[in-house]
Amino acid sequence: MGPDDSFLMDEEMEHSNAVNEPALPLRSRSAWFPYLVVFVVSAAIYLGCIISPPSLMDDVDAVQAQISRNMLSSGDWVTARLDGVAYLEKAPLVYWLMAGSYRILGVHDWAARLPIALSVIGLCLLTSAFGVWAFGRSAGLYTGLCIATCVGLFLFTRILIPDVILTLAITLAMWSFLRAMDAEEPRPRLWAFLFWASIGAGLLLKSLIAIVFPFAAVLIYLFLTRQLLSIQTWRRLHPFSGLFLAILIAAPWHVLAVLRNPPFVSWTLHSGPGQYHGFLWFYFVNEQLLRFLNLRYPRDYNTVPRLQFWLLHFIWLFPWSAYLPAVVKLSFKPVDRAGRTRLLALCWTGFLLGFFTFSTTQEYYSMPCYPALALLIGSAMKTDSQWIRRGTGVLTTLTACAAFVAIALLVYVRNLPTPGDISSALTQHPSAYTFSLGHMEDLTLDSFAYLRLPLFIAACAFLLGALGTFRSTIARASIFGTLMMVMFFHAARSAMVVFDPYLSSRPLATALLESPEGELIVDQHYYTFSSIFFYTNRTALLLNGRFENLEYGSNAPNAPPVFIGNPDLQKLWAGPARYYLVADSSARPRMENLLGKDFLHVVASSGGKILLTNHRLRGHPAN
């Protein structure tokens, strides 16, 4: 008898509605079995994948890391800055966490990733604990494995965005709400205040949606359960003292940000080139209201088609989305703890997906509903019903097909040469890069020749999944599905190492650090080469870069003079001082026309990007 079998035998001793869960024999080793398994699996994935390479990517990944570094070095923990320019778009908690990691561990790319990785592990454990409390130990284990190994959570934590920490805060708020409302809960006041504290922390992560999402789900739930107008409901939630706690957590930073970035009030719904209305207007009106209405300026983002946004969740929850159809057979009647949890999860998911159906939408915006869907899937997997067995059959088929595709690609590229780095085998689709997964369109069949090792690992993973889930019980299928995804995610990490020169400018940063002193100039946007700023820790002049994310801050009264135009570049380049210019390789003809071919000297090139200087370096051939 394996550990999972003994665990499931313990499960049979539990009360069917889990109301008596607190009376479980916690001294039993199996009481901690779900949490131990979920911790080991999530740590193997997320701590195992923070090491470098892969390097921090250009765009938002290195931007977040450098903002945190700037906060630590400047001592200004209120106003985020890039290249000295005020960056007023985002709340600061994720920057504070990364800066704290730097202070303890030193400034490293893996130290920047650590708070996100720990937050994911915390989310997996919290979701598992939620499932154990609501449905019992086996369902709690399935729930934790579902969230720990689903594709979406891994994919959207490869970049340093705060959404997973927001998801953690919202999940804690939802569980705290149910605990506060549970008639059997011995400490409802504590859980009520934890609910409000989670709201306050969420405000420091992604502003108003941290209130909108949990509050809307809670209100819909209370309406459906006919508790919305009950005095007892609001007594248990302590709205006045709880709201005071949330404000106490979130207000100080907001007040300081307003005071340090005037004007304080601007009565307009319009912004455009050269206009600056201060922090309060930009952060709340532009970034919250106008973004929801798809009227934000500058419009440096795109929106995923609505149907695609919904259907992609079958990929984001893979492999466990194979069990989603079984959820419809569950009871959502709020007659016991399990039913109440399922109903809240349904309200939680439904409002969030509906909200973004009528708003601007990126692929990762729905991450806060992953725990809710994991709870539903985990509770369905516990039933081991006919629908679950059908789901296992679907999973076997899908993984077998994936293994076949991976093997076919390996056969196709077995003799293809791989000159240079992978960028030479990719195409360019700049219009797609406003989507989170826009770079996926750059792949070609020949580019898989550079990915032989990741393909081999992925093929082995999918073969393991197909063989392990074939005609399996749900316990066995969950084991092999988990092992498959751990292997697959490490295959994905090894693929990102291959993509490193294309997605990061670290090789150019290394060449710059090894070259004589000189001032750096970046062609066009900061984001395009943001990893150079992190890995060299220096500022730069931005050539024709006054647009998108830095445009608003560039109009502030105290903005630094880091933006230059073509005439400025020509003057600087012809002078005696040394300058370095980083640009896409495709920009070289434009630079030759602007500066003269004989005055452009290549220092390094990598991943379709190039580093130039105006005076030839000793030991470098003439260009």
N, C-alpha and C positions, 0 to 999 in steps of 0.2 A: 504493500500500500504506500503510495507516494504522499508527499506532504500536502498536495492539493486535495487528495481523497480524504485524508484525515480532517483537513480543514472543512471540507464540505459536509462531513459527518457532524462536526461541531455546529455547522449551520442549521442542521435539522432540529437542533435543540432550541433554536430561537423562536420567539413568538412570531407568528406570521405577519403581524402588522408592525413589528419592531418597536412598539410603544414601550416595552419593558427592556429595551436595549441597555439602559444604564446599569441594569442588574446583572449583565453578563459577567462571567468570571474573568476579570481582567488579568488575574494572575496566570491564567492559562497562556502558554506560549503562542497558541494560535490567535490570541486576541490581537497581537501585534503583527501577525503574518501579512495582512494586506498592506500595511504601511511599510514594512521592511521590503517587500517585493517592489512596491511602487517606487520607493526611494532608490533602490539599487538600479532599477530600470531607467528611471529619469536621470539619475546621476551619471550612469554609463553613457547616456545619449548627450546630455546637455553640458555636463562638466567635461566629458570626453571630447566635445567639439568646440571648446573655447580656445584651444591652443592655436598657436600661429606658426606656419601658415595654415589656412588662408589669412591674408592680411585684411585689415579694415578696408572696405570697399569705398570707392569714390561715391559721391552723392551723400545721402543722409547718414550712412553708417559712420564715416569718419567725421562728418559735421557734428553729430551728437558727441562723439568722443572728444573733439577739440573744444567744443563749447564748455564741457566739463573741465577740461584742462585749463582753459582761460579763466574760469571761475576760481579754480584753486590757486592759480598763480597771481591773479589780480586781487583776490580777496573780496571781489564784488559778487555776492551770492544772490543778488536780486535781478540784475539785468544781464541776460545772456548776450554774448557778443561773438561775432565772427570777423576776423581781420579788423577788430576794433569797431565794427559797425553793429549797432543795436539790433538784436534779433528777437523780436517781440511776439513771435507766433505761438510759442509753446510754454506750458507750465514747467516749473523747475525741478520737481522732485526726482525725476530720472537723472538730471544733471547732478543733483546733490549726491545721489547714491553712487554715481560713477566717480565723482570727485572724492568722495569718502574712500572709495576703493583705491584710488590713486594715492591718497595720503597714507594709507596703511601698507599698500603693496608696491608702491611706485607706479610711475606712468608707463604702462604697457598696454598693448591692444587687448591681451587676455584679461587684464585687470578691468578694462572698460566693459568687457563682455560678462564679467563675473556677476554683477547685480542682476542682469537679465537671466542668466542661467540659474541663479539661486531662486529668483522669482518663479521661474518655470517649475522648478522642483517643489517649491512651496505650493504652487497652484495645484500640482498633481497630488500632493499629499492632502491638501485641503479638500479637493474634489472627492478623493477617496474617502476621507473622513465623513464628508457630507453623505456619500452613498452608504457607508456603514451605518450611520445614524438613521438614515431614512429607510433602507431596504435590507440591511443585514450585511454580514461580512463578505460573503461571496460576491454580492452585487457591488459592494464597495471596492473590492479588488478589481472586478471587471471595469468599473467606472474609472478607477485610477489608471489602469492600463490603457484604457481607451484614450483618455486625455494625454497621457504621457507619450503615446506612440502614434498619434494621428498626424497625418502629413502637414495639415495647416499650421499647427502649433510649432512644429519644427521649422517649416519654411519661413514663417513670418517672425521668427526670433533669430534669424541669421543677420538681421540688421538691428541696430540699437534704437528701436522705437519703444515707447512706453506702454504699448497696448497690452502686453502680457501682464504688466504690473497693474494696469487698470482692471484687467480681467480678474486678477487675484483679489483686488479690492471689491469688485462687484460681487464675486462669488462669496466672499466673506460676508458682505452685506445681506445677500439673499439667505444664506444659512442662518445668520444672526436673527433675521426677521422671523424665520420659522421657529427658531428656538425661543425667541421672545414671546411668540404667540402660542407656543405649545403649553397646554394646560398641565402637563406632567413635568415641565421644566422647573427645577428648584431655584434657578437664579435668572429669572426673566429680565430683571432690571439690568444686569450685567450684559446680557446679550443685546438688549435694546441700545445701550450706549455703545456697544461694539458696532452695531449697525450704523449709528450716526458717525462714529469715528472713521469707519470705512468710507462713508460719503465724504468726509472732510479730506481724507487722504486722496481720494479720487479726484477732488477738485484741484489738487496740486499735481495731478498727472495729465488730465485731458479736459479740464475745466467743466463746463456745464453738463456735458453728457454723463459725467459721473453722478449727477443728480437725476437727470432725465431718465436714464435707463432703469436703475433700480426702483425709483419712485413710480414710474409708469407701470412696471411689472407688478409692484406691490399693490397699487391702486386697482389694477384690473383684477388681480387675484382677490382682493377684499370685496370688490363688487360682485364677482362670480360666486363667492362664498357667503354673500349677504352679511358681511361684517363691516362694510365701509362706514356705515352710520352708527355703529355700535360704540357707546362710550367706553366700554371695557377694552375694546381694541386699542383706542388711542391712549388709554391709561397704561396699557402694557408697553406701548411704543415710546412713551415719554417725549412727545414731539417738541415741547418748548425747551426743556433742559437738553434734549438731544441735539436740537438745532443749534443751541448755543455752543455745544461741544464742537460740532462740525465747523461753525464759524470761527471758533477759537483756534482751530487747527489751520484753516485755510485763509482767513482774512489777513493776517500780518503781512504775508508776502504780497498779496494783491494791493494792499494799501501802500506799501513801500514802492512797488512797481509803478503805481499811479503817481506818487509824489516825485519819483526820480525821473519820470518820463512824461513831462507835461506836453501840451495842455491837458487839464484835468477833464474837461467836458467839450464835446464837439457834436453839435446837433445836425448831423448830416448822414445820409445813407449812401453817399457817393465818394469815391476816391479815384485818383488817376495819377498820371505822371507828375512828379514834383510836389505832390500834396502830402502833408504830414499832419495827423490829428492827435498824436500822442498815443500812449499805451492803452488807455481805457477804451478808446474808440476802436483801435485796431484789434485788440485782443477779444473784445466781446462782440462788437458789431461786425467787423470784417471777418474775423476768424470763426465766429459762431453763427450769427444770423445770416450773413451774406453767403458764407460757404454752404449752409443748408439750402439756401435758395439758388445756389449755383451762380451767384453774382459777385463773388469775391474778386478783389483786385490785389495783386496781379493773378491772372488765371493760369497758374503754373501746374495744373493737375488735369487729370481726365477722369471720366466716370465709366465704370463697368456697366454694360447693358444689364437691365434689371433681371431678365430671365437667366442670363449667364451668372449673375451674382447669386441667385438662389441655387441653381443647379451645380455650381462649383463646390457646394458643400458636400456633395458625394465624393469629391476628391479630397477636400480638406479633412474629412473624417475617415478617409481610407486608412486601414482596411475595415474598420468597424462600421462604416456606412452600409456594409452588406446586411447589417442587422437592423437598419432603420425601419424597414417595413413592419418588423415585428412590434414596433412601438405602438402602432395603431390598435393592437389587440389588448393593450394594457388598460387598466382602470384609472380614470382621472377623477373619480369621485372623492371629495375631501373628507372621507369618513374615517381615515386613519392616517398615520404619518406618511406612509408610502404614497397614498393618493394625493395628499396635500403637496408633497414634494413634486410629484409628476405634474400636477396642475400649475404650480408655480413655475416649474421649468418650461411648461408650454407657454405661459404668459410671458415669461422672460424672453424666450426665443421668438415668439410671434411678434412682440412689440419691436424688438431690435431689428429683425429682418424687415418688418413693415416700415419702420422709421427710415431705413436706408433705401427702401424702395422709392421713397418720395424725396430723396436727398442725393447729393453728390456721393459717389460710392467708389471706394477702392476695395481690392480683394480682401484685405486684412481687417476691414472695418467691423466685420461680424465676429471677430475673435471672442468678444465677451459672451457670446452665446455658446461657445464650444463646451464649457462645463455643463450647461443645462442639457445640451444634446447628449453629452457623455453620461449624465445621470439617467436619462431616458433609455439610452442604449444599454447601460449597465444593468438597469432593473429588468429590461427585456431579456438580456442574456441569462440572467438567473433562472428564468422560467424554463429554459431549454425546451421550448415549445417546437411545434412543427415549423413555424415560421423561422425560428432560430436555426433549425437544421437546414432549412432551405437557404438561409443566409450563408451558412457554412459552405454549402454546395456552390453558391455564387462566388464566395471568396476563393474557393479552390480553383474554379474556372478562371477567374480574373488573374490570380497569381500564376497559374500555368501559362496563360497568354502572355503575361508580362515576362516570364522566364523565356518563352519562345522568342519574343521580340528582342530581348537582350542578347540571346545567343545568336540570333540572325544578324544583328548589328556587329557582333564580334566576328562572325564569319565574313561579313562584307568588308570590314576594315582591316582584316588580318594582314594584308600585304601593302596597305596604303602607307606612303612615306609621311613623316611628320616633321617637316622642316620648320625651324623657328618655334614660336609659341602658337597657341591655339588661335590667336587673333587672325592669323593668315588664312584660316579655314572658315571664318565666320562671315556673315553678311551684316549690313548695318541697316537698322530700322529706327532712326531717331524719333520718329513720330510716335512710336510705341512705348518710349521710355517713360512717359508720364504714368504708365501703369506699373504696378509693383512687379509684374512678371514680364515686362516688356522685352527684356533681353533674351527671353526664351525664343523669340522669333528670329534671333541671330543664328541659331543652330542650323547647320547643314549636315548632310549625311557624312561628308568627309571629315567634319569636325569630331566625329566619334572615334576616329583613329587616335586622337590624343587622349581618349577616355577609356582605353582598353582595360586598365586595372579597375576603375570604378564599375565598368560594365560587367566585368567578371564577378566582382563581389555582389553586385545587384542580381546577376543571374543566379548565383548560388543562393542568395537570400530568397528569391522568388521560388526557386525549386524547393527549398526547405519549406516554405510556406505552403506550396501546393501539395507536397507529399505529406506534411504534418497535419494538414486540415482535411485531407481526403477521408470522407466518411467518419469524421471524428466527433466525439462529444464536445460540448462547448468548453469544458475545462481544458481538454487537450488542444482544441483549436485556439483558445486564448494564449496558451503557452507558445505554440509554434508561430502564431501571428505576431506575438511580442518579439520573439527571437528574430523573426524575419525583418521586422521594422528596425530593430537595433542594428542589424547588419546593413540594412538599406540606408539608414541615416549616416552610417560611417562611410558607406560608398559615396553618398552625396557629399560628405565633407572632403573626401579625397578628390572628387570631381571639382570642387571649388578651389582646391589647391592648384589644379591644372588651369583653371580660369583666372588665377590670381593676377598674372600680368595684364589681362584684359579688363578685369573689374577693379583693379587697384593700381595706383601710380607709385607703389612702394619702390620698384626698381629705379625709377627716376629720382625718387627722394634719396635713395642710397647713393646714386651717382652725384647728386647735388652736394651731399654731405662730404663726399670725398674730393670735391673740386675746390679751387680757390674761392675766397670770400667774394660775394657779389650780391646785389639785390635781385630778388625774384620778381618776375612779371608773369601773371597767369592770363592766358588768352581767354577772354569772355568770362564764363561763369565760375564762381568759386566752387560750386558743387561738382563740376566736371572733374576737378583735380583735387578734391578736398583731402585725400589721404596724404598728399605732399605736405600740406600744412601740419598734419598730425605727426608724421614721421620725421619732419625737419624741425618742427616747433618754431616756425618763423612766419612773419607776416609777408605780404606781397602786394604789389600794385596789380589792379584788375583792369585789363585792357577791354574796353567796351563791355564791361561786366555789370553795369548798373541796371539790372533787370531781375525779375522773378523775386526770389526770397530776400535778397539784400536791397531791393529797390526802396522799400518803405523806410527802413532804417537809414538809408543813405541820405534821406531828406530831412533827418533830424538836425536841429541846430548845432549839435556838437559832433556831427559825423566826421570821421577822419578823412583826409584827402587821399584816399587810396584808389580812386577811380580815374583812369586816364583814357584818352582817345588816341587815334592814329597819329596826329601831329605831335603829341607828347612822346609817344613811343619813338618816333623818328628822331626827335631831338635827343632823347636819352641814349638811344642805341648808337648814335654817332659820336657821343662824348667819350672821354678817357676812362670813365668808371666802368667796371665790369657789371653787366646785367645778364641774367639768365631768363629765358622765355620758355615756358612749357605750353604746348599746344597739341592738338590732334595732328597726326601725320598728314592728314588731308589738308591742313591749313598751310603747309609749307609753300605751295605756289603763291598763295596770298601774301605770305611774309616775304617771299623773294621779290614780288612786285613792290611791296611797301618799303622794304629795307635794303634791297639789293642782295643778289645771290652771294656775292663775295664777302658779305658781312654777316653771313649766317654760318655758324660753326656748330656741328652736331656734337653734343656731349654724350648723349645716350638716347636710345630709342627702345621702347618696349610696349607690347600690347596695343599697337596702333597709336601710340603717343610718342612725342619727341621732346627732348630738352636741348635748347639752343643757347648759344652765348654770342656776344658781339665781338669778343677778342679770342683768337685761337688759343687753346690750351697747349702748354708745352707737352710734347709727347703724343699729341693727337694729330692725325693726318689732316692736311688741308681739305676743306669741303668744296 
